[in-house]
């Protein structure tokens, strides 16, 4: 997935780095120079937008601060950038400001790679709650997201119509479809096309698994851990969580979806639906202009009827080694502000992290992005902020893999086992 922006760093080695990481940031210097590392290329739309924002910051800030950026693109497996950060932690050569993915907040903060930045951020009430949630660790704001993300059910309008599905049967954000109604639509499509009609990326066992599939758990009233991130037993193996896994499993059993989807199957008319993220909008607009498509919300648990959608993306943070905390804080505040984030979000076709940015984008964005902005505001749910999040995410993905690749798996028994695995990770001292 070329445009997949959500990735989780391997942080197993961070636990022993806390003392190394905090060596240079104990006191401010008078330096007005700010160094910054980012995880993308200067030739990407995001990189070009950042270059303009940095130029504006250097020109308009009233303190004479001057920021320079080092672009360190991530590889397909997430390496490159994270490798550079790890090496800098060991050598004590972190920049003043860096980018990090939302789920890495707790690990970075716990290892003292980053320090609280909240006191330097203005108009925090304007920041979406999900963004504040993903950047908060132990009650302190450590990172500020400059964009958001979401997932929806893209659908082929012509294929739906050919299967006899009317517009009146389609869900809306205010009246989402239940799992039962979703199954009924899937059956109509399957009866028409005699093959799987939905790509849910069940072959992707990366962070995409928890990111895109956990909303079913939350809609059912289940969870992955308790709110404090200290307990998985009683949460990951609750009957509510089990109902969500059983729902996804049933889609495989009924052959509505598949664990081995065809590449570009939705884009080329092989699947009537695809569950994927906001990044697909740009792909469809630029590469598949003849495809007549739309976006629908997540199906909801028939018991709760609660719409939940995933959120989270990359953030700006101040490193523990920042030479001048006021200068670094000023840069983070500027880049995460309305003007700068609007430029970045529009250039990168991503969702806004601020309410004020949302208002601007709703005036100029296309219908699909408008849908995602509204869905995000109405139903967004941040992923858990846990030090050992990568292990929790991996266990979730392994559980979903077992449930879907072996559709006769006893879901409750498997969750009982996997909850204990998660609990061991949660109990590890950091």
VEXROKOL-941556 format. One line per field, with one value per residue (C-alpha): residue number from 1; residue in three letters; x, y, z. Coordinates in nm, 2 decimals. Layout:
REM residues N
seq = (NUM, ...);
type = (ala, ...);
u = (X, ...);
v = (Y, ...);
w = (Z, ...);
***
This chain:
REM residues 430
seq = (1, 2, 3, 4, 5, 6, 7, 8, 9, 10, 11, 12, 13, 14, 15, 16, 17, 18, 19, 20, 21, 22, 23, 24, 25, 26, 27, 28, 29, 30, 31, 32, 33, 34, 35, 36, 37, 38, 39, 40, 41, 42, 43, 44, 45, 46, 47, 48, 49, 50, 51, 52, 53, 54, 55, 56, 57, 58, 59, 60, 61, 62, 63, 64, 65, 66, 67, 68, 69, 70, 71, 72, 73, 74, 75, 76, 77, 78, 79, 80, 81, 82, 83, 84, 85, 86, 87, 88, 89, 90, 91, 92, 93, 94, 95, 96, 97, 98, 99, 100, 101, 102, 103, 104, 105, 106, 107, 108, 109, 110, 111, 112, 113, 114, 115, 116, 117, 118, 119, 120, 121, 122, 123, 124, 125, 126, 127, 128, 129, 130, 131, 132, 133, 134, 135, 136, 137, 138, 139, 140, 141, 142, 143, 144, 145, 146, 147, 148, 149, 150, 151, 152, 153, 154, 155, 156, 157, 158, 159, 160, 161, 162, 163, 164, 165, 166, 167, 168, 169, 170, 171, 172, 173, 174, 175, 176, 177, 178, 179, 180, 181, 182, 183, 184, 185, 186, 187, 188, 189, 190, 191, 192, 193, 194, 195, 196, 197, 198, 199, 200, 201, 202, 203, 204, 205, 206, 207, 208, 209, 210, 211, 212, 213, 214, 215, 216, 217, 218, 219, 220, 221, 222, 223, 224, 225, 226, 227, 228, 229, 230, 231, 232, 233, 234, 235, 236, 237, 238, 239, 240, 241, 242, 243, 244, 245, 246, 247, 248, 249, 250, 251, 252, 253, 254, 255, 256, 257, 258, 259, 260, 261, 262, 263, 264, 265, 266, 267, 268, 269, 270, 271, 272, 273, 274, 275, 276, 277, 278, 279, 280, 281, 282, 283, 284, 285, 286, 287, 288, 289, 290, 291, 292, 293, 294, 295, 296, 297, 298, 299, 300, 301, 302, 303, 304, 305, 306, 307, 308, 309, 310, 311, 312, 313, 314, 315, 316, 317, 318, 319, 320, 321, 322, 323, 324, 325, 326, 327, 328, 329, 330, 331, 332, 333, 334, 335, 336, 337, 338, 339, 340, 341, 342, 343, 344, 345, 346, 347, 348, 349, 350, 351, 352, 353, 354, 355, 356, 357, 358, 359, 360, 361, 362, 363, 364, 365, 366, 367, 368, 369, 370, 371, 372, 373, 374, 375, 376, 377, 378, 379, 380, 381, 382, 383, 384, 385, 386, 387, 388, 389, 390, 391, 392, 393, 394, 395, 396, 397, 398, 399, 400, 401, 402, 403, 404, 405, 406, 407, 408, 409, 410, 411, 412, 413, 414, 415, 416, 417, 418, 419, 420, 421, 422, 423, 424, 425, 426, 427, 428, 429, 430);
type = (unk, unk, unk, unk, unk, unk, unk, unk, unk, unk, unk, unk, unk, unk, unk, unk, unk, unk, unk, unk, unk, unk, unk, unk, unk, unk, unk, unk, unk, unk, unk, unk, unk, unk, unk, unk, unk, unk, unk, unk, unk, unk, unk, unk, unk, unk, unk, unk, unk, unk, unk, unk, unk, unk, unk, unk, unk, unk, unk, unk, unk, unk, unk, unk, unk, unk, unk, unk, unk, unk, unk, unk, unk, unk, unk, unk, unk, unk, unk, unk, unk, unk, unk, unk, unk, unk, unk, unk, unk, unk, unk, unk, unk, unk, unk, unk, unk, unk, unk, unk, unk, unk, unk, unk, unk, unk, unk, unk, unk, unk, unk, unk, unk, unk, unk, unk, unk, unk, unk, unk, unk, unk, unk, unk, unk, unk, unk, unk, unk, unk, unk, unk, unk, unk, unk, unk, unk, unk, unk, unk, unk, unk, unk, unk, unk, unk, unk, unk, unk, unk, unk, unk, unk, unk, unk, unk, unk, unk, unk, unk, unk, unk, unk, unk, unk, unk, unk, unk, unk, unk, unk, unk, unk, unk, unk, unk, unk, unk, unk, unk, unk, unk, unk, unk, unk, unk, unk, unk, unk, unk, unk, unk, unk, unk, unk, unk, unk, unk, unk, unk, unk, unk, unk, unk, unk, unk, unk, unk, unk, unk, unk, unk, unk, unk, unk, unk, unk, unk, unk, unk, unk, unk, unk, unk, unk, unk, unk, unk, unk, unk, unk, unk, unk, unk, unk, unk, unk, unk, unk, unk, unk, unk, unk, unk, unk, unk, unk, unk, unk, unk, unk, unk, unk, unk, unk, unk, unk, unk, unk, unk, unk, unk, unk, unk, unk, unk, unk, unk, unk, unk, unk, unk, unk, unk, unk, unk, unk, unk, unk, unk, unk, unk, unk, unk, unk, unk, unk, unk, unk, unk, unk, unk, unk, unk, unk, unk, unk, unk, unk, unk, unk, unk, unk, unk, unk, unk, unk, unk, unk, unk, unk, unk, unk, unk, unk, unk, unk, unk, unk, unk, unk, unk, unk, unk, unk, unk, unk, unk, unk, unk, unk, unk, unk, unk, unk, unk, unk, unk, unk, unk, unk, unk, unk, unk, unk, unk, unk, unk, unk, unk, unk, unk, unk, unk, unk, unk, unk, unk, unk, unk, unk, unk, unk, unk, unk, unk, unk, unk, unk, unk, unk, unk, unk, unk, unk, unk, unk, unk, unk, unk, unk, unk, unk, unk, unk, unk, unk, unk, unk, unk, unk, unk, unk, unk, unk, unk, unk, unk, unk, unk, unk, unk, unk, unk, unk, unk, unk, unk, unk, unk, unk, unk, unk, unk, unk, unk, unk, unk, unk, unk, unk, unk, unk, unk, unk, unk, unk, unk, unk, unk);
u = (0.00, 0.20, 0.01, -0.01, 0.12, 0.05, 0.35, 0.48, 0.85, 1.01, 1.08, 1.20, 1.55, 1.43, 1.38, 1.75, 1.81, 1.64, 1.95, 2.13, 1.85, 1.82, 2.18, 2.17, 1.82, 1.86, 1.88, 1.81, 2.09, 2.06, 2.09, 1.83, 1.91, 1.66, 1.74, 1.45, 1.42, 1.13, 1.04, 0.96, 1.13, 1.17, 1.02, 0.70, 0.40, 0.43, 0.80, 0.73, 0.46, 0.70, 0.96, 0.72, 0.61, 0.97, 1.05, 0.75, 0.84, 1.20, 1.07, 0.78, 0.88, 0.97, 1.26, 1.51, 1.47, 1.60, 1.50, 1.67, 1.53, 1.69, 1.47, 1.51, 1.25, 1.13, 1.17, 0.88, 0.94, 0.96, 1.34, 1.57, 1.41, 1.36, 1.70, 1.85, 1.65, 1.77, 2.13, 2.10, 1.96, 2.26, 2.51, 2.33, 2.28, 1.91, 1.77, 1.57, 1.24, 1.14, 0.84, 0.70, 0.39, 0.10, 0.14, 0.50, 0.43, 0.44, 0.76, 0.94, 0.82, 0.90, 1.25, 1.30, 1.36, 1.10, 0.99, 0.65, 0.56, 0.22, 0.32, 0.44, 0.12, -0.14, -0.52, -0.52, -0.90, -0.89, -0.70, -0.92, -0.96, -0.82, -0.50, -0.46, -0.52, -0.26, 0.00, -0.06, 0.14, 0.08, -0.13, 0.12, 0.11, 0.44, 0.35, 0.11, -0.04, -0.05, -0.29, -0.54, -0.64, -0.94, -1.08, -1.40, -1.58, -1.53, -1.79, -1.84, -2.17, -2.22, -2.17, -2.40, -2.67, -2.63, -2.68, -3.01, -2.90, -3.08, -2.94, -3.20, -3.03, -2.70, -2.59, -2.50, -2.29, -2.61, -2.77, -2.49, -2.56, -2.55, -2.35, -2.67, -2.76, -2.40, -2.42, -2.75, -2.58, -2.28, -2.51, -2.68, -2.34, -2.21, -2.53, -2.48, -2.10, -2.05, -1.71, -1.57, -1.69, -1.49, -1.12, -1.05, -0.67, -0.68, -0.35, -0.19, -0.06, 0.11, -0.02, -0.30, -0.47, -0.53, -0.57, -0.85, -1.02, -1.02, -1.32, -1.53, -1.42, -1.49, -1.83, -1.92, -1.83, -1.51, -1.15, -0.79, -0.68, -0.82, -0.79, -0.47, -0.31, -0.22, -0.47, -0.56, -0.73, -1.09, -1.08, -0.92, -1.11, -1.44, -1.76, -1.79, -1.45, -1.52, -1.83, -1.63, -1.38, -1.66, -1.82, -1.50, -1.46, -1.81, -1.73, -1.46, -1.68, -1.95, -1.69, -1.79, -1.42, -1.09, -0.76, -0.58, -0.73, -0.63, -0.40, -0.59, -0.91, -1.14, -0.98, -1.02, -1.38, -1.31, -1.45, -1.75, -1.61, -1.28, -1.21, -0.91, -0.79, -0.81, -0.49, -0.70, -0.89, -0.59, -0.51, -0.87, -0.88, -0.56, -0.52, -0.87, -1.07, -1.33, -1.43, -1.76, -1.72, -1.82, -1.74, -1.96, -1.91, -1.81, -2.08, -2.18, -2.26, -2.64, -2.63, -2.47, -2.53, -2.23, -2.02, -1.65, -1.37, -0.99, -0.77, -0.41, -0.11, 0.23, 0.32, 0.57, 0.76, 1.05, 1.34, 1.49, 1.81, 1.66, 1.92, 1.66, 1.32, 1.14, 1.27, 1.19, 0.84, 0.78, 0.85, 0.63, 0.35, 0.38, 0.39, 0.09, -0.10, -0.39, -0.21, 0.08, -0.12, -0.38, -0.10, 0.03, -0.30, -0.43, -0.10, -0.09, -0.47, -0.50, -0.74, -0.70, -0.60, -0.76, -1.12, -1.02, -0.83, -1.14, -1.36, -1.12, -1.09, -1.46, -1.49, -1.24, -1.21, -1.39, -1.68, -1.48, -1.25, -1.55, -1.70, -1.39, -1.35, -1.71, -1.66, -1.34, -1.51, -1.82, -1.67, -1.29, -1.12, -0.74, -0.53, -0.40, -0.11, 0.10, 0.48, 0.49, 0.23, 0.42, 0.39, 0.02, -0.04, 0.14, -0.06, -0.38, -0.27, -0.17, -0.51, -0.70, -0.48, -0.57, -0.94, -0.96, -0.71, -0.86, -1.23, -1.33, -1.11, -1.29, -1.27, -1.33, -1.07, -0.82, -0.89, -0.85, -0.50, -0.40, -0.51, -0.26, 0.01, -0.08, -0.08, 0.28, 0.38, 0.19, 0.35, 0.70, 0.89, 1.01);
v = (0.00, 0.29, 0.56, 0.39, 0.65, 0.46, 0.27, 0.15, 0.16, -0.14, -0.01, -0.32, -0.17, 0.16, 0.05, 0.08, 0.41, 0.66, 0.78, 0.82, 1.02, 1.29, 1.41, 1.74, 1.87, 1.96, 2.33, 2.58, 2.75, 3.08, 2.91, 3.04, 2.76, 2.47, 2.13, 1.91, 1.56, 1.43, 1.09, 1.19, 1.32, 1.68, 1.59, 1.45, 1.69, 1.68, 1.77, 2.06, 2.19, 2.16, 2.36, 2.65, 2.63, 2.63, 2.93, 3.12, 3.03, 3.16, 3.48, 3.56, 3.45, 3.74, 3.58, 3.53, 3.15, 2.97, 2.61, 2.37, 2.03, 1.70, 1.47, 1.10, 0.90, 0.58, 0.25, 0.03, -0.17, 0.15, 0.15, 0.44, 0.71, 0.50, 0.35, 0.70, 0.80, 0.49, 0.56, 0.93, 0.82, 0.60, 0.87, 1.16, 1.34, 1.39, 1.70, 1.96, 1.86, 1.53, 1.35, 1.03, 0.82, 0.84, 0.49, 0.55, 0.84, 0.63, 0.44, 0.77, 0.95, 0.65, 0.63, 1.01, 1.06, 1.33, 1.57, 1.74, 2.02, 2.12, 2.44, 2.58, 2.49, 2.76, 2.71, 2.35, 2.35, 2.37, 2.04, 1.73, 1.51, 1.21, 1.40, 1.51, 1.15, 1.00, 1.26, 1.23, 1.01, 1.00, 1.31, 1.53, 1.63, 1.50, 1.53, 1.72, 1.57, 1.79, 1.56, 1.29, 0.97, 0.74, 0.44, 0.39, 0.14, 0.25, 0.11, 0.07, 0.25, 0.06, -0.28, -0.20, -0.08, -0.40, -0.61, -0.43, -0.22, 0.11, 0.43, 0.41, 0.10, 0.27, 0.39, 0.74, 0.88, 0.96, 0.63, 0.37, 0.01, -0.26, -0.58, -0.76, -0.49, -0.50, -0.88, -0.85, -0.61, -0.84, -1.13, -0.94, -0.86, -1.22, -1.37, -1.14, -1.18, -1.54, -1.45, -1.24, -0.88, -0.71, -0.64, -0.59, -0.62, -0.93, -1.04, -0.73, -0.84, -0.51, -0.21, -0.19, -0.48, -0.32, 0.03, -0.07, -0.36, -0.25, -0.01, -0.33, -0.42, -0.07, -0.05, -0.38, -0.23, -0.43, -0.32, -0.43, -0.32, -0.11, 0.26, 0.27, 0.02, -0.22, -0.50, -0.71, -1.00, -0.93, -0.68, -0.84, -1.17, -1.01, -1.14, -0.80, -0.82, -1.18, -1.07, -0.84, -1.10, -1.34, -1.08, -1.05, -1.43, -1.47, -1.25, -1.50, -1.80, -1.66, -1.58, -1.22, -1.13, -1.31, -1.35, -1.34, -1.04, -0.95, -0.65, -0.35, -0.56, -0.28, -0.03, -0.26, -0.37, -0.71, -0.62, -0.41, -0.28, -0.21, -0.12, 0.12, 0.46, 0.82, 0.78, 0.59, 0.90, 1.05, 0.72, 0.69, 1.05, 1.05, 0.69, 0.55, 0.85, 0.64, 0.45, 0.56, 0.53, 0.66, 0.61, 0.45, 0.44, 0.15, -0.11, -0.09, -0.35, -0.43, -0.42, -0.08, 0.08, 0.29, 0.42, 0.40, 0.48, 0.47, 0.77, 0.87, 0.98, 1.15, 1.41, 1.68, 1.65, 1.82, 1.59, 1.56, 1.70, 2.03, 2.30, 2.58, 2.45, 2.77, 2.78, 2.41, 2.46, 2.76, 2.56, 2.27, 2.52, 2.69, 2.37, 2.23, 2.55, 2.62, 2.79, 2.55, 2.23, 2.35, 2.38, 2.03, 1.86, 2.00, 1.92, 1.56, 1.49, 1.40, 1.49, 1.79, 1.77, 2.10, 2.21, 2.54, 2.36, 2.14, 2.44, 2.56, 2.22, 2.16, 2.46, 2.34, 1.96, 1.71, 1.50, 1.20, 1.40, 1.59, 1.26, 1.15, 1.48, 1.45, 1.08, 1.16, 1.43, 1.22, 0.88, 0.89, 0.66, 0.68, 0.37, 0.28, 0.48, 0.20, 0.17, -0.18, -0.09, -0.27, -0.60, -0.54, -0.45, -0.76, -0.98, -0.83, -0.89, -1.25, -1.31, -1.17, -1.39, -1.70, -1.61, -1.54, -1.78, -2.06, -1.97, -2.26, -2.13, -2.11, -1.73, -1.72, -1.98, -1.80, -1.46, -1.62, -1.74, -1.42, -1.19, -1.37, -1.31, -0.94, -0.93, -1.05, -0.75, -0.51, -0.64, -0.59, -0.31, -0.03);
w = (0.00, -0.14, 0.05, 0.39, 0.63, 0.96, 1.08, 1.41, 1.50, 1.65, 2.00, 2.19, 2.22, 2.37, 2.72, 2.81, 2.63, 2.87, 3.03, 2.70, 2.54, 2.80, 2.82, 2.63, 2.71, 3.08, 3.03, 2.75, 2.56, 2.38, 2.04, 1.79, 1.54, 1.54, 1.38, 1.26, 1.13, 0.92, 0.79, 0.43, 0.12, 0.02, -0.32, -0.17, -0.16, 0.22, 0.19, -0.04, 0.19, 0.49, 0.30, 0.25, 0.62, 0.74, 0.52, 0.66, 1.02, 0.97, 0.82, 1.05, 1.40, 1.62, 1.80, 1.52, 1.53, 1.23, 1.15, 0.91, 0.81, 0.74, 0.52, 0.60, 0.41, 0.56, 0.37, 0.29, 0.61, 0.82, 0.84, 0.75, 0.96, 1.27, 1.24, 1.23, 1.54, 1.73, 1.63, 1.75, 2.08, 2.14, 2.03, 2.20, 1.87, 1.84, 1.66, 1.84, 1.67, 1.51, 1.37, 1.51, 1.45, 1.69, 1.85, 1.93, 2.17, 2.49, 2.39, 2.29, 2.61, 2.84, 2.69, 2.73, 2.36, 2.36, 2.64, 2.72, 2.47, 2.59, 2.75, 2.41, 2.22, 2.19, 2.13, 2.24, 2.25, 1.87, 1.85, 1.79, 2.10, 1.91, 1.83, 2.19, 2.30, 2.08, 2.19, 2.56, 2.80, 3.17, 3.15, 2.96, 2.59, 2.44, 2.07, 1.84, 1.53, 1.22, 1.03, 1.08, 0.90, 0.87, 0.70, 0.51, 0.28, -0.08, -0.31, -0.68, -0.77, -1.09, -0.93, -0.65, -0.89, -1.10, -0.79, -0.73, -0.43, -0.42, -0.28, 0.00, 0.13, 0.17, 0.52, 0.62, 0.91, 1.09, 1.01, 0.97, 0.87, 1.14, 1.09, 1.00, 0.73, 0.60, 0.57, 0.37, 0.13, 0.10, 0.02, -0.26, -0.41, -0.37, -0.52, -0.82, -0.88, -0.73, -0.58, -0.29, -0.32, -0.05, 0.01, 0.38, 0.34, 0.57, 0.42, 0.57, 0.91, 0.99, 1.19, 0.94, 1.12, 1.45, 1.30, 1.06, 1.24, 1.61, 1.54, 1.52, 1.87, 2.00, 1.83, 2.01, 2.34, 2.37, 2.40, 2.36, 2.71, 2.99, 2.97, 3.17, 2.94, 3.22, 3.17, 2.87, 3.05, 3.08, 2.79, 2.49, 2.57, 2.67, 2.50, 2.33, 2.18, 2.08, 1.89, 1.67, 1.58, 1.51, 1.28, 1.07, 1.07, 0.94, 0.64, 0.54, 0.61, 0.39, 0.12, 0.12, 0.17, 0.13, 0.30, -0.04, -0.22, -0.58, -0.61, -0.73, -0.73, -0.63, -0.87, -1.17, -1.09, -0.94, -0.60, -0.53, -0.20, -0.03, 0.32, 0.32, 0.42, 0.32, 0.11, -0.15, -0.25, -0.43, -0.60, -0.74, -0.84, -1.04, -1.16, -1.20, -1.32, -1.50, -1.19, -1.04, -0.66, -0.32, 0.04, 0.32, 0.70, 0.91, 0.99, 1.36, 1.62, 1.62, 2.00, 2.05, 1.71, 1.79, 1.49, 1.55, 1.30, 1.33, 1.37, 1.41, 1.21, 1.24, 1.49, 1.57, 1.90, 2.09, 2.16, 2.51, 2.36, 2.23, 2.27, 2.32, 2.44, 2.37, 2.02, 1.95, 2.11, 1.90, 1.58, 1.69, 1.77, 1.43, 1.22, 1.41, 1.38, 1.15, 0.86, 0.84, 0.89, 0.63, 0.37, 0.46, 0.48, 0.14, -0.03, 0.11, 0.08, 0.44, 0.72, 0.95, 1.31, 1.41, 1.41, 1.25, 0.97, 0.92, 0.86, 0.59, 0.43, 0.42, 0.19, -0.06, -0.03, -0.25, -0.13, -0.02, 0.20, 0.34, 0.43, 0.61, 0.80, 0.93, 1.01, 1.20, 1.41, 1.48, 1.55, 1.57, 1.82, 1.90, 1.93, 2.28, 2.41, 2.56, 2.59, 2.45, 2.18, 1.89, 2.07, 2.14, 1.78, 1.66, 1.89, 1.76, 1.41, 1.48, 1.65, 1.35, 1.12, 1.31, 1.31, 0.94, 0.79, 0.99, 0.99, 1.21, 1.50, 1.83, 1.88, 2.25, 2.33, 2.11, 2.27, 2.62, 2.51, 2.34, 2.62, 2.84, 2.58, 2.58, 2.95, 2.96, 2.74, 2.96, 3.27, 3.14, 3.33, 3.12);
***
